[in-house]
Amino acid sequence: MVLDLMLIALAITLDPLPLMAFVLVLASDRGIWKGLVFILSWLACLTVVIALVLAATGGRPPPPKSPPSTAALAAKLLIGVGLVLYGERRRRRLGGLRGRGAVPGPAEPGAPSSAASETDQATVWGAAGLAVLLQPWGLVAAGATTVVEADTSRFTTWLALFGFCLLATASLLALELYGVFAPAAARARLLRLRAWLVRHQDQALVTLCLVLGFWLMGKSLYQLTG
């Protein structure tokens, strides 16, 4: 369970789409406060999902080969298949764009974007809603099917769940702390980071989806047929 949770959390924290949105939030007016609310909303989503799963299982993993255990593995398998199909679709689309020479070129470093200007007008509550909207729910669902195996009578289980939430939020926390301790340089560098993420988001999504999807498929099939 622990390895699966950490791999899923790593995929969540490296997902470029929420990162690009968070960079804009952090680079906006009152960005530190908006970023903090974004992170708290992000963590709240993860916590609620974990709490719902633990409430459903009573904090005890279902017996192997039981209907609940089989259903959780089947759901994890379907999520893995979905991630692989999505990653392969993005890979083919990216290959087609490259073949036509239509891949976007690099943005001008440090140039303020219109999206950044629009984010300046966003409220703190808007940042909270954005965190919920951009949560990678497919990956969170994969985490939920893994939390089904959690045994809350063990202290190590609580450490694993805490580590999952922390790792899934690590990239956001790192950017937030950078904005706090280096506010003068943060805005321009964050916008350059967003420009880099825009150029590489497809490659990152393809890699994350395919690697995690094949892992979930293989692990689920092994447990279902073992």
Secondary structure, DSSP 8 states (H G I E B T S, - for coil): -HHHHHHHHHHHHH-HHHHHHHHHHHHSTTHHHHHHHHHHHHHHHHHHHHHHHHHHHTTS---TTSHHHHHHHHHHHHHHHHHHHHHHHHHHHHHHHHHTT-S-----TT---HHHHHHHT--HHHHHHHHHHTS-HHHHHHHHHHHTT--TTSHHHHHHHHHHHHHHHHHHHHHHHHHHH-HHHHHHHHHHHHHHHHHHHHHHHHHHHHHHHHHHHHHHHHHHH-
